[in-house]
Amino acid sequence: MNLEGNSITIEENEKEEDFFFDTYAIYEIIRENKNYSRYLNVGIVTTKLNLFELYFKFLNSGEESLAELSLNKYCPFAVDFDEEVIKEAAKLKKFLNKRDVSMTDCIGYALAKQWGIRFLTGDNAFKDSENVEFVK
């Protein structure tokens, strides 16, 4: 896998639009899922929580070098979130509790709504949700 060739290094003014990339989306892009190729030329927003999940996923599968490369590549796109996102994410987690949605996903979804951007994921828990760009 050559992350250096990934088009996320393009200039800001060339980006079509911004999306919140959840862990699922980043993982699929790194794995070169062709269904995610349209998202190689968009603005990326994510959190360090998502990067933790991504790093852990690669580390757990014995791909430590890919974990390091992915973290380094996507860390510049990680943003912080405020108290309003925390509140909204907690409410969402309570509402979706039966779907077993992670805290990280709830924070990402709430952050995407706050920023007015779509939440990019392939997680079935969000399949029919508002403001979601669902891609498998």
Phi, psi and omega per residue, in radians:
M1 nan 2.222 -3.141
N2 -1.928 1.669 -3.139
L3 -1.238 -0.359 -3.141
E4 -1.095 -0.507 -3.128
G5 -1.461 -0.100 -3.109
N6 -1.147 2.345 -3.029
S7 -1.342 0.204 3.104
I8 -1.236 -0.078 3.130
T9 -1.566 0.112 -3.111
I10 -1.169 2.812 3.138
E11 -1.182 2.598 -3.090
E12 -0.974 -0.689 -3.071
N13 -1.293 -0.129 3.108
E14 -1.618 -0.146 -3.065
K15 -1.312 2.407 -3.126
E16 -1.216 -0.904 -3.133
E17 -2.851 2.990 -3.135
D18 -1.780 2.554 3.057
F19 -2.378 2.625 2.929
F20 -1.505 2.094 3.115
F21 -1.610 1.977 3.016
D22 -1.406 3.054 -3.080
T23 -1.005 -0.714 3.140
Y24 -0.992 -0.831 -3.100
A25 -1.107 -0.809 -3.131
I26 -1.075 -0.779 3.133
Y27 -1.022 -0.797 -3.125
E28 -1.154 -0.629 3.086
I29 -1.150 -0.775 3.118
I30 -1.099 -0.638 3.121
R31 -1.406 0.071 3.072
E32 1.061 0.676 3.026
N33 -1.127 2.057 -3.072
K34 -1.057 -0.442 3.110
N35 -1.163 -0.295 3.130
Y36 -1.757 0.070 -3.083
S37 -1.087 -0.527 3.111
R38 -1.092 -0.384 -3.055
Y39 -1.664 0.197 3.109
L40 -1.409 -0.217 -3.104
N41 -2.149 0.719 3.114
V42 -2.176 2.854 3.044
G43 -1.286 2.471 -3.060
I44 -1.963 2.300 2.969
V45 -2.251 2.349 3.064
T46 -2.668 -3.074 3.082
T47 -2.189 2.894 3.072
K48 -1.154 -0.441 3.072
L49 -1.111 -0.729 3.091
N50 -1.128 -0.665 3.132
L51 -1.194 -0.589 3.021
F52 -1.047 -0.854 3.139
E53 -1.040 -0.761 -3.134
L54 -1.105 -0.842 3.137
Y55 -1.024 -0.806 -3.140
F56 -1.079 -0.725 -3.136
K57 -1.040 -0.818 3.117
F58 -1.202 -0.731 3.125
L59 -1.064 -0.747 -3.122
N60 -1.146 -0.479 3.127
S61 -1.654 0.200 3.073
G62 1.395 0.295 -3.108
E63 -1.918 1.065 -3.058
E64 -1.093 -0.669 3.140
S65 -1.148 -0.665 3.086
L66 -1.203 -0.593 3.063
A67 -1.059 -0.808 3.134
E68 -1.114 -0.824 3.140
L69 -1.076 -0.748 -3.133
S70 -1.126 -0.771 3.131
L71 -1.061 -0.828 -3.139
N72 -1.103 -0.674 -3.091
K73 -1.242 -0.685 -3.027
Y74 -1.730 -0.208 -3.125
C75 -1.003 -0.659 3.120
P76 -1.082 -0.286 -3.102
F77 -1.672 -0.026 -3.111
A78 -1.390 2.265 3.134
V79 -2.059 2.825 3.091
D80 -1.552 2.941 3.114
F81 -2.357 2.733 -3.052
D82 -1.767 -3.057 -3.094
E83 -1.113 -0.588 3.131
E84 -1.108 -0.696 3.093
V85 -1.131 -0.723 3.109
I86 -1.025 -0.799 -3.138
K87 -1.103 -0.849 -3.121
E88 -1.120 -0.689 3.127
A89 -1.134 -0.707 3.120
A90 -1.126 -0.718 3.101
K91 -1.112 -0.735 3.114
L92 -1.112 -0.750 3.128
K93 -1.050 -0.728 3.112
K94 -1.133 -0.765 -3.119
F95 -1.139 -0.696 -3.078
L96 -1.690 0.228 -3.021
N97 -0.888 -0.649 -3.121
K98 -1.213 -0.336 3.131
R99 -1.505 -0.058 3.127
D100 1.002 0.852 3.114
V101 -1.489 2.390 -3.102
S102 -1.275 2.736 3.050
M103 -1.016 -0.727 -3.139
T104 -1.044 -0.764 3.111
D105 -1.126 -0.704 3.124
C106 -1.118 -0.723 3.095
I107 -1.121 -0.789 3.128
G108 -1.070 -0.751 3.134
Y109 -1.111 -0.800 3.127
A110 -1.121 -0.681 3.117
L111 -1.140 -0.749 3.108
A112 -1.033 -0.754 3.120
K113 -1.123 -0.737 3.142
Q114 -1.088 -0.687 -3.106
W115 -1.450 -0.164 -3.138
G116 1.271 0.584 3.106
I117 -2.154 2.814 -3.118
R118 -1.423 2.585 3.133
F119 -1.614 1.939 -3.104
L120 -1.581 2.110 -3.097
T121 -2.794 2.877 2.971
G122 -2.130 0.167 -3.133
D123 -1.223 2.093 -3.097
N124 -1.007 -0.440 3.133
A125 -1.092 -0.376 -3.107
F126 -1.912 0.143 -2.992
K127 -0.896 -0.814 -3.076
D128 -1.888 0.399 -3.093
S129 -1.499 2.658 3.072
E130 -1.137 2.530 3.058
N131 1.171 0.467 -3.115
V132 -2.026 2.349 2.979
E133 -1.772 1.765 -3.027
F134 -1.670 2.110 -3.110
V135 -2.402 2.265 3.074
K136 -1.751 nan nan
